[in-house]
Amino acid sequence: MPSRSLRQLLNDKDRSFRAVRDKARELDSLNQKLQAFLPSPLNKHCTIANLRQDVLVLSVSSPAWSARIRYMTPAILNYLQDKCSLDGLKSLRIKVCLPEIKKLERRIRPAALSKKAAAGLNDFAETLSDEPLRDVMRKLASRASD
């Protein structure tokens, strides 16, 4: 069997990919209509994930947006039933899909000690009677940046 490109497979009218393509186009069209209906910024955080029988599955980016969608459910259902010819639509299912959070790399900067601070530590060290503490203060002062 010769290899075929994805475009050829999706455009082939005799294949089962046609149903997948048609479903994707239907969902995209519905999503565009829903985006136009939803107020900003809610429309940037909610997309249609699927339509199964009489249930529309929506994907939102946080629990807060989920609450806003739940509040708007009756209006959304009415809009989709009346304006988008989804007469059989009975309910919405809302899924929270949190965006992937990239771990921030923590850059560790070496501590910098100015010459003025080092001089202050040396002066303080000279006033100490405890020799080990005085040595520690002098050692710390020696780390001053140039």
Secondary structure, 3 states (H helix, E strand, C coil): CCCCCHHHHHHCCCCCHHHHHHHHHHHHHHHHHHHHHCCCCHHHCEEEEEEECCEEEEEECCHHHHHHHHHHHHHHHHHHHHHCCCCCCCEEEEEECCCCCCCCCCCCCCCCCCHHHHHHHHHHHHCCCCHHHHHHHHHHHCCCCC
